[in-house]
Amino acid sequence: MRRRRIRLFPRTAAHRLYPVVDAGRDSGRVATVELWTGDSMSYKLIHGDCLEVMPTLESESVDAVITDPPYGIDFENSGGMTLAGGWNQFKKYGWDKERPQQKIFDEILRVSKNQIIWGGNYFTDYLPPTMQWLMWDKGQRNFSLADFEMAWSSQRRASRVFEYSRAAALVDGKVHPTQNPIAVIKWCVEQIRPRPKTILDPFMGSGTTGVVCAQLGIDFIGIEINAEYFAIAQRRIEEATYQPSLFAPQPTQWEPV
């Protein structure tokens, strides 16, 4: 694949999402769609392999990465919930059979100034020691799923816990087997100092990080290799741009404390 430098958020883009072009891993190219809002916020969605796309980005060209990579635990075949709304309702793609390569994490650290990586406990051999870990407490004990999830954070700040129940998370609607709640990702954004202007998610999945960016008025770049999840992310983010959050934080909330 011949790489080309991606210029972030060129101001000539149209104020809408272009139709998705099917450009999967085997096509030798990536497809990009862009959405511009009336206040000049930009959401760049890239259908392709993040290992091919991230090397085209400049070093520290995004303020933060917030992402939830595959853990390599074969989540789709690990048992667990079988009721309606559980794991088995989703089509199996084999996306979690192997951990991502270390060079993907090297690229994440290169292209961004700050990082929050969910499942960081699976990647401690890839990531440097850190002061801050973030924990999502799911408010339920002795369940078949984990009581909490952990994220590695590059912030030199105290570790934090966010309590948010599984029942509350269902309000978002679940379209991806490991979909994070909007409230959890919004809380992640609030941990980053100073306030990020641009966020990248190289494992975009169903687009929750992009939805949060649309609600908070933050530029977003999302990369997703799976065509079906890319289309879902595109729809969700486009819908979010028409319904911005009424509770978007004011700038004073982002000042160091």
C-alpha positions as CSV (number, residue, x, y, z in Angstrom):
1,M,0.0,0.0,0.0
2,R,1.4,3.4,-0.9
3,R,1.0,5.7,2.1
4,R,0.0,9.3,1.8
5,R,0.1,11.9,4.5
6,I,-3.3,12.7,5.9
7,R,-4.0,16.3,6.5
8,L,-6.2,16.5,9.6
9,F,-9.5,18.3,9.1
10,P,-9.0,20.2,5.8
11,R,-11.5,23.0,5.8
12,T,-12.8,22.3,2.3
13,A,-14.8,19.3,3.3
14,A,-18.5,19.3,2.7
15,H,-20.9,19.6,5.6
16,R,-22.2,16.0,5.4
17,L,-21.0,12.4,5.5
18,Y,-20.2,11.0,2.1
19,P,-21.4,7.5,1.2
20,V,-19.2,4.7,2.6
21,V,-17.0,3.1,0.1
22,D,-16.3,-0.6,0.8
23,A,-12.5,-0.6,1.1
24,G,-11.6,-3.4,3.4
25,R,-8.2,-4.8,4.4
26,D,-7.7,-6.7,1.2
27,S,-8.4,-3.8,-1.1
28,G,-5.0,-2.1,-0.6
29,R,-6.6,1.2,0.2
30,V,-8.7,3.0,2.8
31,A,-11.9,4.9,2.5
32,T,-12.5,8.1,4.4
33,V,-15.8,9.9,5.1
34,E,-16.0,13.3,6.8
35,L,-18.8,15.2,8.6
36,W,-18.6,18.9,9.1
37,T,-21.1,20.7,11.4
38,G,-22.2,24.3,11.2
39,D,-19.8,25.3,13.9
40,S,-16.8,23.9,11.9
41,M,-16.3,20.8,14.1
42,S,-14.9,17.9,12.1
43,Y,-15.4,14.1,12.4
44,K,-13.1,12.1,10.1
45,L,-14.0,8.4,9.9
46,I,-11.6,6.0,8.2
47,H,-12.5,2.5,7.0
48,G,-9.3,0.7,7.1
49,D,-6.5,-0.9,9.2
50,C,-5.2,1.4,11.9
51,L,-1.8,-0.1,11.4
52,E,-1.8,1.3,7.9
53,V,-3.5,4.6,8.7
54,M,-1.7,5.8,11.8
55,P,1.8,5.9,10.2
56,T,0.4,8.6,7.9
57,L,-0.4,10.9,10.8
58,E,2.1,13.4,12.1
59,S,3.7,12.9,15.6
60,E,1.5,14.4,18.4
61,S,-1.0,15.5,15.8
62,V,-3.9,14.6,18.0
63,D,-4.4,15.7,21.6
64,A,-5.6,12.3,22.9
65,V,-6.3,8.7,22.0
66,I,-9.3,7.1,23.8
67,T,-9.7,3.5,22.7
68,D,-10.6,-0.1,23.6
69,P,-8.5,-2.5,21.6
70,P,-9.2,-6.3,21.2
71,Y,-7.6,-8.0,24.2
72,G,-6.8,-11.3,22.5
73,I,-8.9,-13.4,24.8
74,D,-11.3,-14.8,22.1
75,F,-14.2,-12.9,23.7
76,E,-16.8,-14.1,21.2
77,N,-16.3,-17.7,22.2
78,S,-15.6,-17.3,25.9
79,G,-19.1,-18.2,27.1
80,G,-21.1,-16.0,29.5
81,M,-24.4,-14.4,28.8
82,T,-26.8,-16.2,26.4
83,L,-30.0,-14.2,27.1
84,A,-31.4,-11.7,24.7
85,G,-29.1,-8.7,24.6
86,G,-26.1,-10.9,25.6
87,W,-23.0,-11.8,23.6
88,N,-24.5,-14.4,21.4
89,Q,-26.8,-11.9,19.6
90,F,-23.8,-10.6,17.7
91,K,-22.3,-12.0,14.5
92,K,-18.8,-13.5,15.1
93,Y,-16.0,-12.0,13.2
94,G,-13.0,-13.4,15.1
95,W,-11.7,-9.9,15.9
96,D,-10.5,-10.9,19.5
97,K,-8.5,-14.0,18.8
98,E,-5.2,-12.2,18.9
99,R,-3.8,-9.2,20.7
100,P,-2.9,-6.2,18.4
101,Q,0.8,-5.9,17.6
102,Q,3.0,-3.8,19.8
103,K,3.8,-1.4,16.9
104,I,0.1,-0.3,17.0
105,F,0.7,0.8,20.6
106,D,3.9,2.5,19.6
107,E,2.0,4.4,16.9
108,I,-0.7,5.4,19.4
109,L,1.9,6.8,21.7
110,R,3.6,8.6,18.8
111,V,0.6,10.3,17.2
112,S,-1.0,11.5,20.4
113,K,-0.1,13.7,23.4
114,N,-2.3,11.8,25.9
115,Q,-3.7,8.3,25.9
116,I,-6.4,6.3,27.7
117,I,-6.4,2.6,26.7
118,W,-9.2,0.3,28.0
119,G,-8.0,-3.2,28.8
120,G,-4.6,-1.7,29.5
121,N,-4.0,-4.6,32.0
122,Y,-3.7,-6.9,29.0
123,F,-1.0,-4.7,27.5
124,T,1.4,-3.9,30.4
125,D,4.3,-5.4,28.4
126,Y,3.6,-2.9,25.6
127,L,2.9,0.2,27.6
128,P,5.2,2.1,30.0
129,P,4.6,2.2,33.8
130,T,2.0,4.8,34.6
131,M,0.8,6.8,37.6
132,Q,-2.9,6.8,36.6
133,W,-5.3,3.9,36.1
134,L,-9.0,4.5,35.5
135,M,-11.5,1.9,36.6
136,W,-15.1,1.5,35.6
137,D,-17.0,-0.1,38.5
138,K,-20.0,-1.9,37.1
139,G,-21.8,-1.9,40.5
140,Q,-22.5,-5.7,40.5
141,R,-20.5,-8.4,42.2
142,N,-20.1,-12.2,41.6
143,F,-21.6,-11.9,38.1
144,S,-20.4,-14.0,35.2
145,L,-18.7,-10.9,33.7
146,A,-16.0,-8.7,35.3
147,D,-16.9,-6.5,38.3
148,F,-14.9,-3.7,36.8
149,E,-12.8,-2.7,33.8
150,M,-9.4,-1.0,33.8
151,A,-7.9,1.6,31.5
152,W,-4.2,2.6,31.3
153,S,-3.8,6.4,31.3
154,S,-0.8,8.4,30.4
155,Q,-1.9,11.2,32.8
156,R,0.4,11.9,35.7
157,R,-2.5,12.2,38.0
158,A,-4.2,10.1,40.7
159,S,-6.1,7.0,39.8
160,R,-9.8,7.3,39.6
161,V,-13.0,5.1,39.8
162,F,-16.2,5.7,38.0
163,E,-19.3,3.9,39.2
164,Y,-21.8,3.1,36.5
165,S,-24.1,0.1,36.6
166,R,-24.7,-2.4,33.8
167,A,-28.4,-1.6,33.8
168,A,-27.7,2.1,33.2
169,A,-25.3,1.2,30.4
170,L,-28.2,-0.6,28.5
171,V,-29.9,2.8,28.0
172,D,-27.4,3.5,25.1
173,G,-28.5,0.4,23.2
174,K,-25.9,-2.3,22.5
175,V,-24.8,-2.8,18.9
176,H,-21.3,-4.1,19.6
177,P,-20.4,-7.0,22.0
178,T,-17.8,-4.9,23.9
179,Q,-19.5,-1.5,23.5
180,N,-18.6,1.0,26.2
181,P,-21.3,3.3,27.7
182,I,-21.4,6.9,26.5
183,A,-21.2,8.0,30.2
184,V,-17.9,6.0,30.7
185,I,-16.2,7.5,27.6
186,K,-17.4,11.0,28.5
187,W,-15.9,10.5,32.0
188,C,-12.6,9.5,30.3
189,V,-12.6,12.7,28.3
190,E,-13.1,14.7,31.5
191,Q,-9.9,13.1,32.9
192,I,-7.7,14.7,30.3
193,R,-5.9,17.9,31.0
194,P,-5.8,20.3,29.3
195,R,-9.1,19.8,27.4
196,P,-8.5,17.9,24.2
197,K,-9.4,19.6,20.9
198,T,-8.9,16.4,18.8
199,I,-9.4,12.8,19.8
200,L,-8.4,9.6,17.9
201,D,-9.9,6.2,18.3
202,P,-8.0,3.7,16.2
203,F,-10.3,0.8,17.2
204,M,-13.6,2.8,16.7
205,G,-16.0,-0.2,16.8
206,S,-19.5,1.1,17.0
207,G,-18.3,4.7,17.4
208,T,-19.0,5.6,21.0
209,T,-15.9,7.8,21.4
210,G,-17.0,9.7,18.3
211,V,-20.5,10.1,19.7
212,V,-19.1,11.6,22.8
213,C,-16.9,14.0,20.8
214,A,-19.9,15.1,18.8
215,Q,-21.8,15.8,22.0
216,L,-18.9,17.7,23.6
217,G,-17.8,19.6,20.5
218,I,-14.4,17.9,20.0
219,D,-12.9,17.0,16.7
220,F,-12.7,13.3,16.1
221,I,-10.8,10.8,14.0
222,G,-12.0,7.2,14.1
223,I,-10.5,4.1,12.3
224,E,-12.4,0.9,12.0
225,I,-11.5,-2.2,9.8
226,N,-14.9,-4.0,10.0
227,A,-17.3,-2.7,7.4
228,E,-20.5,-3.4,9.3
229,Y,-19.3,-1.7,12.5
230,F,-17.9,1.2,10.5
231,A,-21.4,1.8,9.0
232,I,-22.9,1.6,12.5
233,A,-20.4,4.1,13.8
234,Q,-21.0,6.4,10.9
235,R,-24.7,6.4,11.6
236,R,-24.4,6.9,15.3
237,I,-21.9,9.8,15.0
238,E,-24.0,11.5,12.4
239,E,-27.1,11.3,14.6
240,A,-25.1,12.6,17.5
241,T,-24.1,15.8,15.6
242,Y,-27.8,16.6,15.3
243,Q,-28.4,16.1,19.0
244,P,-25.5,17.6,20.9
245,S,-25.4,17.1,24.7
246,L,-27.3,19.6,26.8
247,F,-24.8,18.8,29.6
248,A,-21.5,19.5,27.7
249,P,-18.9,20.6,30.2
250,Q,-17.9,24.3,30.4
251,P,-14.2,25.2,29.8
252,T,-13.7,25.9,33.5
253,Q,-14.2,22.2,34.2
254,W,-11.0,21.4,32.3
255,E,-8.7,23.5,34.3
256,P,-6.1,21.6,36.5
257,V,-7.2,21.1,40.1
